[in-house]
Amino acid sequence: MKYLITEEQLGSIADGIQRLLTSLLKDKRYVYKVTAEPIADEDYEDESIEIYLIFDMDKLLGVNDTNKNILRVRAQRIAREYVEKFFPNIEFGIYTRAKSKRD
């Protein structure tokens, strides 16, 4: 079954995750930006999306690799729980990456 994912819903998903991560990670703003994009269809007429958690690596310079990994996994878990709770019919993948110049 297909669900129509609107551009507004995609923005709502990204904004909600961004606000939640900012509050739960004590406003350290390690997560620079969250984006949600449809996997295949330009018209958003699909039930699958990709969510990217974009980390600002400059703010993680003093953090060791173990703690970076813990932060990444924690952020992914928070995002997964948010989407499962508020958008239960959407299939999704959550990915992390470092902030790039195009961000």
N, C-alpha and C positions, 0 to 999 in steps of 0.2 A: 504494500500500500504506500502510495506517495503522499507526502505532506508538502504543502506550499510553505517554503521558508522565505519570508520577505526580507528585504534589505533592512527594514526596521527591526525585525527579530534578530538578525545577525548582529546588528549594532547593540541591541539590548543584551544579548548573550555576552558580547565582549565587554560592554560597560559594567554589567553586573559582576563578572569575574574580576575585572580590574578593581572595582570598589571593594569587593570582598578580600582580595589579596592584599590590597593596601591596608585595610583595617586589621587583618590577621597577622600580617608581617610587620606590624608596629610602625607603619608609615616609613619604612626605610627605602621604599621605592626601588627595590632591586628589580622588580618586574616593571620594565619601562613601558611596555604596551602589550595589550592583548588584542588579537585579531581573530575574527571568525569568518571563514570563507566556505562557499559551497565546493564540494569535491569535483563535481563534473559539469553541472548545468549553469550556464550564464543567467538563465531566468530564475534561478533559485528554486526551481520546481524539482526538488530532490529532498530526500530525508537524511542525507549524509553531509556533514560539514567537517572542516578541519579547524582546530583552534590552536593558535600559536601563542605561547607565553614567551615574550621577548625580554631577555634579561639584559640589564645595563652592566656589562662586565667591568666598567670602570669603578662602579660602586662595590664590586666584589674583589677588588685587588688585594685587600688584606685578609680575605677569607680563604682558608685552606680547601683543598679539593674535596675532602670528605664532607665538610660543611656545605660546600657548593652543591654537591650531589644530594645531600639531605634537603636543602632548600628547594632544589629542582623537583624532587619527588614529592615533597610536601605541597608545593604549588600545583603540581599536576593532580594530586589527590583532591585538593580543595576545588579545583576547576571541574574535575570529574563529578564530584558530589553535587556541585551547583547545577550542572547541566542535567544530571539524572533526576534531580528534584524538580526543577522548573520546566524542563523540556524533555519529558520522558519518552516521547515518540521519535526523537531525533537520534540517529546513529552518528557517532562522532569519534574523532581521533584527536588526542591532545599531544602537542609537540612543544619542545623548548628549543630556543636558539639564542645566540648572542645578538645583541643590537648591532646593526650594520650601518654603513654610511647612508643607505637609502631610507633608514628609519628616521 
